[in-house]
């Protein structure tokens, strides 16, 4: 662990109970084709969160998001790209009515086609267990605060964790965004979240190790989604990961 200045909003809490998880899906899951009822999908109880975990998330499988009517016919996009674009749409639907502006620079670049190797494996394993909705514990950066995304990926190899990609991070932040908004006056700092599961593929035209990041600027009510260039270790950044449990 390194010295860091990673800070969360004082109201930021991820669900640790089944009731809290259901509450976080109330808007984020609304109207999603292919998911009839979250009450039939979400568990009645959650296991204990692993050491270092902050709480649980429930995310529709990527192929379900990619097949939503608003994105399924977008030309020249992979299934993962369409899933990311739908997650971003849902994020905007939640954040913008609260007065926030979401600037996404990733989807305007050919580099939107991320490495999804560990992410793909993780979602496949969770699909076998959970079905259309993947449910797993996560931490959004504090556990690996101040470490570069490359070092985080290397640290995860012997563990049951996997690095989170931009689609997953966008969904988590959107589903829990009201907590971020409620801290607007009490949290003047900027919150950064690196996505080590989304390093660029060599064919993207971007630098191989550039890593997507989310920047939540409380002073300007702005969310920027761009890059941690050259995957530097930054004292105010943290990498998000999930657990295969």
DRENPA-3360 file (N, C-alpha, C; in nm, 2 decimals, always signed):
BEGIN
1 = XXXXXXXX = +0.08/-0.12/+0.00/+0.00/+0.00/+0.00/+0.09/+0.12/+0.00 ~ +0.04/+0.23/-0.07/+0.12/+0.35/-0.08/+0.05/+0.46/-0.01 ~ +0.12/+0.58/+0.01/+0.05/+0.70/+0.06/-0.05/+0.74/-0.04 ~ -0.16/+0.80/+0.01/-0.26/+0.84/-0.09/-0.35/+0.94/-0.03 ~ -0.43/+1.01/-0.12/-0.53/+1.11/-0.08/-0.66/+1.08/-0.14 ~ -0.69/+0.95/-0.14/-0.82/+0.90/-0.20/-0.93/+0.93/-0.09 ~ -1.04/+1.00/-0.13/-1.14/+1.03/-0.04/-1.28/+1.00/-0.10 ~ -1.37/+0.94/-0.03/-1.51/+0.92/-0.07/-1.60/+1.03/-0.01;
9 = XXXXXXXX = -1.71/+1.06/-0.08/-1.81/+1.14/-0.02/-1.86/+1.09/+0.11 ~ -1.89/+1.17/+0.21/-1.93/+1.12/+0.34/-2.05/+1.03/+0.34 ~ -2.14/+1.05/+0.24/-2.26/+0.97/+0.23/-2.24/+0.85/+0.15 ~ -2.12/+0.82/+0.09/-2.10/+0.71/+0.00/-2.10/+0.58/+0.08 ~ -2.20/+0.49/+0.05/-2.21/+0.36/+0.11/-2.27/+0.27/+0.01 ~ -2.20/+0.16/-0.02/-2.26/+0.06/-0.11/-2.35/-0.04/-0.02 ~ -2.45/-0.10/-0.08/-2.54/-0.19/+0.00/-2.47/-0.31/+0.06 ~ -2.50/-0.34/+0.18/-2.44/-0.46/+0.24/-2.55/-0.55/+0.29;
17 = XXXXXXXX = -2.68/-0.51/+0.26/-2.79/-0.60/+0.29/-2.88/-0.62/+0.17 ~ -2.96/-0.72/+0.17/-3.05/-0.75/+0.06/-3.15/-0.63/+0.04 ~ -3.19/-0.58/+0.14/-3.29/-0.46/+0.13/-3.22/-0.34/+0.07 ~ -3.10/-0.32/+0.10/-3.02/-0.20/+0.04/-3.00/-0.23/-0.10 ~ -2.97/-0.36/-0.14/-2.94/-0.39/-0.28/-3.06/-0.37/-0.36 ~ -3.18/-0.41/-0.31/-3.30/-0.39/-0.38/-3.33/-0.24/-0.40 ~ -3.30/-0.16/-0.30/-3.33/-0.02/-0.32/-3.24/+0.04/-0.43 ~ -3.12/-0.01/-0.44/-3.03/+0.05/-0.54/-3.07/+0.01/-0.68;
25 = XXXXXXXX = -3.15/-0.09/-0.70/-3.20/-0.14/-0.83/-3.33/-0.07/-0.87 ~ -3.39/+0.00/-0.78/-3.52/+0.05/-0.81/-3.53/+0.13/-0.94 ~ -3.44/+0.22/-0.96/-3.44/+0.30/-1.08/-3.35/+0.24/-1.19 ~ -3.23/+0.19/-1.15/-3.14/+0.15/-1.25/-3.19/+0.03/-1.33 ~ -3.27/-0.05/-1.27/-3.32/-0.17/-1.34/-3.46/-0.14/-1.42 ~ -3.51/-0.02/-1.40/-3.64/+0.00/-1.45/-3.65/-0.01/-1.61 ~ -3.74/-0.09/-1.65/-3.77/-0.10/-1.80/-3.66/-0.18/-1.88 ~ -3.58/-0.25/-1.81/-3.48/-0.33/-1.88/-3.54/-0.45/-1.94;
33 = XXXXXXXX = -3.53/-0.46/-2.07/-3.59/-0.58/-2.14/-3.51/-0.70/-2.11 ~ -3.58/-0.81/-2.08/-3.51/-0.94/-2.05/-3.50/-0.96/-1.90 ~ -3.54/-0.86/-1.82/-3.55/-0.88/-1.67/-3.69/-0.85/-1.63 ~ -3.77/-0.95/-1.60/-3.91/-0.93/-1.57/-3.93/-0.87/-1.43 ~ -3.86/-0.93/-1.33/-3.88/-0.88/-1.19/-3.76/-0.90/-1.11 ~ -3.71/-0.80/-1.05/-3.59/-0.81/-0.97/-3.62/-0.88/-0.84 ~ -3.75/-0.89/-0.80/-3.79/-0.96/-0.68/-3.77/-1.11/-0.69 ~ -3.77/-1.15/-0.82/-3.74/-1.30/-0.84/-3.60/-1.33/-0.86;
41 = XXXXXXXX = -3.51/-1.23/-0.88/-3.37/-1.24/-0.91/-3.28/-1.22/-0.78 ~ -3.31/-1.11/-0.71/-3.23/-1.07/-0.60/-3.25/-1.16/-0.48 ~ -3.14/-1.19/-0.41/-3.15/-1.28/-0.30/-3.22/-1.22/-0.18 ~ -3.27/-1.30/-0.09/-3.33/-1.25/+0.04/-3.23/-1.21/+0.14 ~ -3.11/-1.27/+0.13/-3.00/-1.24/+0.22/-2.87/-1.24/+0.14 ~ -2.78/-1.15/+0.19/-2.64/-1.14/+0.13/-2.54/-1.21/+0.22 ~ -2.44/-1.27/+0.17/-2.33/-1.32/+0.26/-2.25/-1.20/+0.31 ~ -2.16/-1.23/+0.41/-2.08/-1.13/+0.46/-1.98/-1.07/+0.35;
49 = XXXXXXXX = -1.96/-0.94/+0.36/-1.87/-0.88/+0.26/-1.73/-0.93/+0.29 ~ -1.65/-0.96/+0.19/-1.51/-1.00/+0.21/-1.43/-0.88/+0.27 ~ -1.31/-0.91/+0.33/-1.23/-0.81/+0.39/-1.18/-0.72/+0.28 ~ -1.20/-0.59/+0.30/-1.17/-0.49/+0.20/-1.28/-0.45/+0.11 ~ -1.39/-0.53/+0.11/-1.50/-0.50/+0.03/-1.59/-0.39/+0.09 ~ -1.66/-0.31/+0.01/-1.74/-0.20/+0.06/-1.89/-0.24/+0.05 ~ -1.93/-0.33/-0.03/-2.07/-0.36/-0.04/-2.09/-0.44/-0.16 ~ -2.22/-0.47/-0.19/-2.26/-0.55/-0.30/-2.33/-0.47/-0.41;
57 = XXXXXXXX = -2.31/-0.52/-0.54/-2.38/-0.46/-0.65/-2.45/-0.57/-0.73 ~ -2.56/-0.53/-0.80/-2.63/-0.61/-0.89/-2.63/-0.55/-1.02 ~ -2.58/-0.62/-1.12/-2.56/-0.57/-1.26/-2.62/-0.67/-1.36 ~ -2.70/-0.63/-1.45/-2.75/-0.72/-1.56/-2.63/-0.76/-1.64 ~ -2.63/-0.89/-1.69/-2.53/-0.94/-1.77/-2.50/-0.85/-1.89 ~ -2.38/-0.84/-1.93/-2.35/-0.74/-2.04/-2.43/-0.77/-2.17 ~ -2.45/-0.89/-2.20/-2.53/-0.92/-2.33/-2.67/-0.87/-2.32 ~ -2.73/-0.86/-2.20/-2.86/-0.81/-2.18/-2.86/-0.66/-2.20;
65 = XXXXXXXX = -2.76/-0.59/-2.15/-2.75/-0.45/-2.17/-2.73/-0.41/-2.31 ~ -2.65/-0.50/-2.38/-2.61/-0.47/-2.52/-2.73/-0.49/-2.61 ~ -2.83/-0.56/-2.56/-2.95/-0.59/-2.65/-3.07/-0.50/-2.62 ~ -3.05/-0.40/-2.54/-3.16/-0.30/-2.52/-3.19/-0.22/-2.64 ~ -3.31/-0.19/-2.66/-3.36/-0.13/-2.79/-3.29/+0.00/-2.82 ~ -3.24/+0.08/-2.72/-3.18/+0.20/-2.74/-3.03/+0.19/-2.80 ~ -2.98/+0.07/-2.79/-2.84/+0.05/-2.83/-2.82/-0.06/-2.92 ~ -2.91/-0.16/-2.93/-2.88/-0.28/-3.01/-2.85/-0.26/-3.15;
73 = XXXXXXXX = -2.91/-0.15/-3.21/-2.89/-0.13/-3.36/-2.78/-0.03/-3.39 ~ -2.70/+0.01/-3.29/-2.59/+0.11/-3.32/-2.49/+0.04/-3.40 ~ -2.46/+0.09/-3.52/-2.37/+0.02/-3.61/-2.22/+0.03/-3.56 ~ -2.15/-0.07/-3.61/-2.00/-0.07/-3.59/-1.96/-0.07/-3.44 ~ -2.04/-0.13/-3.36/-2.00/-0.14/-3.22/-2.01/-0.29/-3.18 ~ -1.91/-0.33/-3.09/-1.92/-0.46/-3.04/-2.02/-0.47/-2.93 ~ -2.05/-0.60/-2.89/-2.15/-0.62/-2.78/-2.11/-0.55/-2.66 ~ -1.98/-0.55/-2.62/-1.94/-0.48/-2.50/-1.96/-0.33/-2.51;
81 = XXXXXXXX = -1.92/-0.28/-2.63/-1.94/-0.13/-2.65/-2.09/-0.09/-2.63 ~ -2.18/-0.17/-2.68/-2.32/-0.13/-2.67/-2.36/-0.15/-2.52 ~ -2.31/-0.25/-2.45/-2.34/-0.26/-2.31/-2.29/-0.14/-2.23 ~ -2.17/-0.09/-2.26/-2.11/+0.03/-2.20/-2.20/+0.15/-2.23 ~ -2.24/+0.17/-2.35/-2.32/+0.28/-2.39/-2.46/+0.28/-2.32 ~ -2.52/+0.16/-2.30/-2.64/+0.16/-2.23/-2.62/+0.20/-2.08 ~ -2.51/+0.14/-2.02/-2.48/+0.18/-1.88/-2.46/+0.33/-1.87 ~ -2.40/+0.39/-1.97/-2.38/+0.53/-1.96/-2.51/+0.61/-1.98;
89 = XXXXXXXX = -2.60/+0.56/-2.07/-2.73/+0.62/-2.08/-2.80/+0.62/-1.95 ~ -2.80/+0.51/-1.88/-2.87/+0.50/-1.75/-2.81/+0.59/-1.65 ~ -2.67/+0.60/-1.65/-2.60/+0.69/-1.56/-2.65/+0.83/-1.58 ~ -2.66/+0.87/-1.71/-2.70/+1.01/-1.74/-2.85/+1.03/-1.69 ~ -2.93/+0.93/-1.71/-3.07/+0.95/-1.67/-3.09/+0.97/-1.52 ~ -2.99/+0.92/-1.45/-2.99/+0.94/-1.30/-2.93/+1.07/-1.26 ~ -2.81/+1.10/-1.32/-2.73/+1.21/-1.27/-2.77/+1.35/-1.33 ~ -2.81/+1.35/-1.45/-2.84/+1.48/-1.52/-2.96/+1.56/-1.46;
97 = XXXXXXXX = -3.07/+1.48/-1.42/-3.18/+1.55/-1.36/-3.15/+1.62/-1.22 ~ -3.04/+1.57/-1.16/-2.99/+1.63/-1.04/-2.90/+1.74/-1.06 ~ -2.88/+1.78/-1.18/-2.80/+1.90/-1.21/-2.65/+1.87/-1.25 ~ -2.62/+1.74/-1.27/-2.48/+1.71/-1.30/-2.47/+1.69/-1.45 ~ -2.35/+1.72/-1.50/-2.31/+1.71/-1.64/-2.22/+1.59/-1.66 ~ -2.25/+1.50/-1.75/-2.16/+1.38/-1.77/-2.09/+1.40/-1.90 ~ -1.96/+1.41/-1.90/-1.88/+1.42/-2.02/-1.81/+1.29/-2.04 ~ -1.84/+1.22/-2.15/-1.78/+1.09/-2.18/-1.70/+1.11/-2.30;
105 = XXXXXXXX = -1.57/+1.09/-2.28/-1.47/+1.10/-2.39/-1.44/+0.96/-2.45 ~ -1.47/+0.85/-2.38/-1.43/+0.72/-2.42/-1.51/+0.68/-2.54 ~ -1.64/+0.70/-2.55/-1.72/+0.65/-2.66/-1.70/+0.72/-2.79 ~ -1.62/+0.83/-2.78/-1.59/+0.90/-2.91/-1.46/+0.86/-2.97 ~ -1.40/+0.76/-2.91/-1.27/+0.71/-2.95/-1.28/+0.56/-3.00 ~ -1.20/+0.53/-3.10/-1.19/+0.39/-3.14/-1.15/+0.30/-3.03 ~ -1.08/+0.35/-2.93/-1.03/+0.28/-2.82/-1.14/+0.23/-2.72 ~ -1.27/+0.25/-2.75/-1.38/+0.20/-2.67/-1.38/+0.05/-2.65;
113 = XXXXXXXX = -1.31/-0.02/-2.75/-1.31/-0.16/-2.74/-1.20/-0.20/-2.65 ~ -1.24/-0.22/-2.52/-1.14/-0.25/-2.41/-1.10/-0.40/-2.41 ~ -0.99/-0.42/-2.34/-0.96/-0.55/-2.30/-1.08/-0.59/-2.20 ~ -1.13/-0.70/-2.22/-1.24/-0.75/-2.13/-1.21/-0.89/-2.09 ~ -1.08/-0.93/-2.09/-1.04/-1.07/-2.06/-1.09/-1.11/-1.93 ~ -1.03/-1.05/-1.82/-1.07/-1.10/-1.69/-1.22/-1.06/-1.66 ~ -1.27/-0.95/-1.71/-1.41/-0.92/-1.69/-1.50/-1.02/-1.75 ~ -1.46/-1.06/-1.88/-1.54/-1.16/-1.95/-1.55/-1.29/-1.87;
121 = XXXXXXXX = -1.43/-1.34/-1.82/-1.43/-1.46/-1.74/-1.51/-1.45/-1.62 ~ -1.50/-1.33/-1.55/-1.58/-1.31/-1.43/-1.73/-1.32/-1.45 ~ -1.77/-1.24/-1.55/-1.92/-1.24/-1.58/-1.97/-1.38/-1.62 ~ -1.89/-1.45/-1.69/-1.93/-1.59/-1.74/-1.95/-1.68/-1.61 ~ -1.85/-1.67/-1.52/-1.86/-1.75/-1.40/-1.99/-1.71/-1.32 ~ -2.01/-1.58/-1.31/-2.13/-1.53/-1.23/-2.26/-1.57/-1.30 ~ -2.26/-1.57/-1.43/-2.38/-1.60/-1.51/-2.42/-1.75/-1.48 ~ -2.32/-1.83/-1.47/-2.35/-1.97/-1.44/-2.41/-1.99/-1.30;
129 = XXXXXXXX = -2.38/-1.90/-1.21/-2.43/-1.91/-1.08/-2.56/-1.82/-1.06 ~ -2.56/-1.70/-1.11/-2.66/-1.60/-1.08/-2.76/-1.58/-1.19 ~ -2.74/-1.62/-1.31/-2.84/-1.60/-1.41/-2.82/-1.46/-1.48 ~ -2.94/-1.40/-1.51/-2.93/-1.27/-1.58/-2.87/-1.15/-1.51 ~ -2.86/-1.16/-1.38/-2.81/-1.05/-1.30/-2.69/-1.10/-1.22 ~ -2.57/-1.04/-1.24/-2.45/-1.07/-1.16/-2.46/-0.99/-1.03 ~ -2.44/-1.07/-0.92/-2.44/-1.01/-0.78/-2.30/-1.04/-0.72 ~ -2.23/-0.94/-0.68/-2.09/-0.96/-0.63/-2.05/-0.84/-0.54;
137 = XXXXXXXX = -1.96/-0.86/-0.45/-1.90/-0.75/-0.37/-1.79/-0.68/-0.45 ~ -1.78/-0.55/-0.42/-1.68/-0.46/-0.48/-1.62/-0.37/-0.39 ~ -1.51/-0.31/-0.43/-1.46/-0.19/-0.36/-1.42/-0.09/-0.47 ~ -1.44/+0.04/-0.45/-1.44/+0.13/-0.56/-1.30/+0.21/-0.56 ~ -1.20/+0.16/-0.49/-1.07/+0.23/-0.50/-0.99/+0.24/-0.38 ~ -1.06/+0.24/-0.26/-0.99/+0.27/-0.14/-0.89/+0.16/-0.10 ~ -0.92/+0.04/-0.13/-0.84/-0.08/-0.10/-0.70/-0.07/-0.17 ~ -0.70/-0.02/-0.29/-0.58/-0.01/-0.37/-0.54/+0.14/-0.40;
145 = XXXXXXXX = -0.58/+0.22/-0.31/-0.56/+0.37/-0.33/-0.41/+0.40/-0.35 ~ -0.38/+0.48/-0.45/-0.24/+0.53/-0.47/-0.16/+0.43/-0.55 ~ -0.21/+0.31/-0.59/-0.14/+0.22/-0.67/-0.18/+0.24/-0.82 ~ -0.08/+0.21/-0.91/-0.11/+0.22/-1.05/-0.20/+0.10/-1.09 ~ -0.29/+0.12/-1.19/-0.37/+0.01/-1.24/-0.29/-0.12/-1.28 ~ -0.18/-0.10/-1.33/-0.10/-0.22/-1.37/-0.05/-0.30/-1.25 ~ -0.01/-0.23/-1.14/+0.02/-0.29/-1.02/-0.10/-0.36/-0.95 ~ -0.21/-0.30/-0.97/-0.33/-0.36/-0.91/-0.37/-0.49/-0.99;
153 = XXXXXXXX = -0.36/-0.49/-1.12/-0.39/-0.61/-1.19/-0.29/-0.72/-1.16 ~ -0.16/-0.69/-1.14/-0.07/-0.79/-1.10/-0.10/-0.84/-0.96 ~ -0.14/-0.76/-0.87/-0.17/-0.80/-0.73/-0.29/-0.89/-0.73 ~ -0.38/-0.88/-0.83/-0.51/-0.96/-0.82/-0.49/-1.10/-0.87 ~ -0.37/-1.13/-0.94/-0.36/-1.26/-1.00/-0.38/-1.38/-0.91 ~ -0.32/-1.37/-0.79/-0.34/-1.49/-0.70/-0.47/-1.48/-0.61 ~ -0.55/-1.38/-0.64/-0.67/-1.36/-0.55/-0.80/-1.40/-0.63 ~ -0.91/-1.39/-0.55/-1.04/-1.42/-0.61/-1.10/-1.29/-0.66;
161 = XXXXXXXX = -1.02/-1.18/-0.68/-1.08/-1.06/-0.72/-1.05/-1.04/-0.87 ~ -1.13/-0.95/-0.93/-1.10/-0.92/-1.07/-1.12/-0.76/-1.09 ~ -1.04/-0.71/-1.19/-1.05/-0.56/-1.21/-1.17/-0.52/-1.28 ~ -1.23/-0.41/-1.23/-1.36/-0.36/-1.29/-1.33/-0.28/-1.42 ~ -1.43/-0.30/-1.51/-1.42/-0.23/-1.64/-1.51/-0.11/-1.64 ~ -1.51/-0.02/-1.74/-1.59/+0.10/-1.74/-1.74/+0.08/-1.74 ~ -1.79/-0.03/-1.81/-1.93/-0.06/-1.81/-1.98/-0.08/-1.66 ~ -1.90/-0.17/-1.59/-1.94/-0.20/-1.45/-1.93/-0.08/-1.36;
169 = XXXXXXXX = -1.83/+0.00/-1.37/-1.81/+0.11/-1.29/-1.92/+0.22/-1.31 ~ -1.96/+0.24/-1.44/-2.06/+0.33/-1.48/-2.19/+0.29/-1.42 ~ -2.22/+0.16/-1.42/-2.35/+0.10/-1.36/-2.35/+0.12/-1.21 ~ -2.24/+0.09/-1.14/-2.23/+0.10/-1.00/-2.25/+0.25/-0.95 ~ -2.18/+0.34/-1.02/-2.19/+0.48/-0.98/-2.33/+0.53/-1.01 ~ -2.39/+0.49/-1.12/-2.53/+0.54/-1.15/-2.63/+0.49/-1.05 ~ -2.62/+0.36/-1.02/-2.72/+0.30/-0.93/-2.71/+0.36/-0.79 ~ -2.60/+0.41/-0.75/-2.58/+0.46/-0.62/-2.55/+0.61/-0.62;
177 = XXXXXXXX = -2.59/+0.68/-0.73/-2.54/+0.82/-0.75/-2.61/+0.92/-0.65 ~ -2.73/+0.89/-0.61/-2.80/+0.98/-0.51/-2.71/+1.00/-0.39 ~ -2.64/+0.90/-0.35/-2.55/+0.92/-0.23/-2.44/+1.02/-0.26 ~ -2.39/+1.01/-0.38/-2.28/+1.11/-0.42/-2.34/+1.25/-0.42 ~ -2.46/+1.26/-0.49/-2.52/+1.39/-0.50/-2.55/+1.45/-0.36 ~ -2.59/+1.37/-0.27/-2.63/+1.42/-0.13/-2.51/+1.48/-0.06 ~ -2.39/+1.45/-0.10/-2.27/+1.50/-0.04/-2.22/+1.62/-0.11 ~ -2.30/+1.68/-0.19/-2.25/+1.79/-0.28/-2.19/+1.91/-0.20;
185 = XXXXXXXX = -2.25/+1.94/-0.09/-2.20/+2.06/-0.01/-2.10/+2.02/+0.09 ~ -2.08/+1.89/+0.12/-1.99/+1.84/+0.22/-1.86/+1.78/+0.17 ~ -1.85/+1.77/+0.04/-1.74/+1.70/-0.02/-1.68/+1.78/-0.13 ~ -1.60/+1.88/-0.11/-1.55/+1.97/-0.21/-1.44/+1.90/-0.30 ~ -1.38/+1.79/-0.25/-1.27/+1.73/-0.33/-1.33/+1.66/-0.45 ~ -1.24/+1.61/-0.54/-1.27/+1.53/-0.65/-1.25/+1.39/-0.63 ~ -1.34/+1.30/-0.67/-1.33/+1.16/-0.65/-1.29/+1.09/-0.78 ~ -1.18/+1.02/-0.78/-1.13/+0.95/-0.90/-1.15/+0.80/-0.88;
193 = XXXXXXXX = -1.19/+0.73/-0.99/-1.20/+0.58/-0.99/-1.13/+0.53/-1.11 ~ -1.02/+0.46/-1.10/-0.96/+0.39/-1.21/-1.03/+0.26/-1.25 ~ -1.03/+0.22/-1.37/-1.09/+0.10/-1.42/-0.99/+0.01/-1.47 ~ -0.91/-0.07/-1.39/-0.80/-0.15/-1.44/-0.85/-0.27/-1.53 ~ -0.98/-0.30/-1.53/-1.03/-0.40/-1.62/-1.06/-0.35/-1.76 ~ -1.02/-0.22/-1.78/-1.05/-0.17/-1.92/-0.93/-0.11/-1.99 ~ -0.81/-0.17/-1.97/-0.69/-0.12/-2.04/-0.72/-0.14/-2.19 ~ -0.66/-0.05/-2.27/-0.69/-0.06/-2.41/-0.62/-0.17/-2.48;
201 = XXXXXXXX = -0.69/-0.22/-2.58/-0.63/-0.33/-2.67/-0.53/-0.26/-2.76 ~ -0.43/-0.34/-2.80/-0.32/-0.28/-2.89/-0.37/-0.23/-3.02 ~ -0.49/-0.28/-3.07/-0.54/-0.23/-3.20/-0.62/-0.10/-3.19 ~ -0.64/-0.05/-3.07/-0.73/+0.06/-3.05/-0.67/+0.19/-3.10 ~ -0.54/+0.20/-3.11/-0.48/+0.33/-3.15/-0.44/+0.41/-3.04 ~ -0.49/+0.38/-2.92/-0.45/+0.45/-2.80/-0.33/+0.37/-2.73 ~ -0.26/+0.44/-2.64/-0.15/+0.37/-2.57/-0.20/+0.25/-2.50 ~ -0.13/+0.14/-2.51/-0.17/+0.01/-2.46/-0.21/+0.01/-2.32;
209 = XXXXXXXX = -0.14/+0.09/-2.24/-0.16/+0.08/-2.09/-0.25/+0.20/-2.04 ~ -0.30/+0.29/-2.12/-0.39/+0.39/-2.07/-0.51/+0.32/-2.02 ~ -0.55/+0.37/-1.90/-0.66/+0.31/-1.83/-0.78/+0.41/-1.81 ~ -0.90/+0.37/-1.85/-1.02/+0.45/-1.83/-1.03/+0.49/-1.68 ~ -1.08/+0.61/-1.66/-1.11/+0.66/-1.52/-1.23/+0.74/-1.51 ~ -1.29/+0.75/-1.40/-1.41/+0.83/-1.37/-1.36/+0.94/-1.28 ~ -1.39/+1.06/-1.32/-1.36/+1.18/-1.23/-1.49/+1.25/-1.19 ~ -1.52/+1.26/-1.06/-1.64/+1.32/-1.01/-1.60/+1.45/-0.94;
217 = XXXXXXXX = -1.63/+1.56/-1.01/-1.59/+1.69/-0.97/-1.71/+1.76/-0.90 ~ -1.70/+1.76/-0.76/-1.81/+1.82/-0.68/-1.82/+1.97/-0.70 ~ -1.71/+2.04/-0.72/-1.72/+2.18/-0.73/-1.80/+2.23/-0.85 ~ -1.78/+2.15/-0.96/-1.85/+2.19/-1.09/-1.97/+2.10/-1.13 ~ -2.00/+2.00/-1.04/-2.11/+1.91/-1.07/-2.08/+1.84/-1.20 ~ -1.97/+1.79/-1.22/-1.93/+1.74/-1.35/-1.87/+1.60/-1.33 ~ -1.91/+1.51/-1.42/-1.84/+1.37/-1.43/-1.77/+1.36/-1.56 ~ -1.64/+1.34/-1.55/-1.56/+1.32/-1.67/-1.52/+1.17/-1.68;
225 = XXXXXXXX = -1.53/+1.11/-1.79/-1.49/+0.98/-1.81/-1.38/+0.98/-1.92 ~ -1.26/+0.97/-1.88/-1.15/+0.97/-1.97/-1.04/+0.87/-1.94 ~ -0.91/+0.91/-1.92/-0.81/+0.82/-1.90/-0.71/+0.86/-1.79 ~ -0.65/+0.76/-1.73/-0.54/+0.78/-1.65/-0.42/+0.75/-1.74 ~ -0.36/+0.85/-1.80/-0.26/+0.84/-1.91/-0.14/+0.77/-1.85 ~ -0.09/+0.67/-1.93/+0.03/+0.60/-1.89/+0.02/+0.53/-1.76 ~ -0.10/+0.51/-1.71/-0.13/+0.43/-1.59/-0.04/+0.47/-1.48 ~ -0.01/+0.59/-1.45/+0.07/+0.64/-1.34/+0.01/+0.61/-1.21;
233 = XXXXXXXX = +0.09/+0.59/-1.11/+0.05/+0.58/-0.97/+0.01/+0.72/-0.93 ~ -0.11/+0.75/-0.89/-0.15/+0.88/-0.85/-0.20/+0.88/-0.71 ~ -0.16/+0.97/-0.63/-0.20/+0.97/-0.49/-0.35/+0.99/-0.46 ~ -0.42/+1.05/-0.56/-0.56/+1.07/-0.54/-0.65/+0.97/-0.62 ~ -0.59/+0.87/-0.68/-0.67/+0.77/-0.76/-0.67/+0.64/-0.68 ~ -0.78/+0.56/-0.71/-0.79/+0.43/-0.66/-0.85/+0.34/-0.77 ~ -0.81/+0.21/-0.77/-0.86/+0.12/-0.87/-0.97/+0.03/-0.81 ~ -1.08/+0.02/-0.89/-1.20/-0.06/-0.85/-1.19/-0.20/-0.89;
241 = XXXXX = -1.23/-0.29/-0.79/-1.22/-0.43/-0.82/-1.35/-0.50/-0.76 ~ -1.37/-0.62/-0.81/-1.48/-0.71/-0.75/-1.43/-0.84/-0.71 ~ -1.52/-0.91/-0.64/-1.48/-1.05/-0.58/-1.56/-1.15/-0.65 ~ -1.50/-1.26/-0.68/-1.57/-1.38/-0.73/-1.61/-1.47/-0.61 ~ -1.72/-1.45/-0.55/-1.76/-1.53/-0.43/-1.89/-1.60/-0.45;
% end
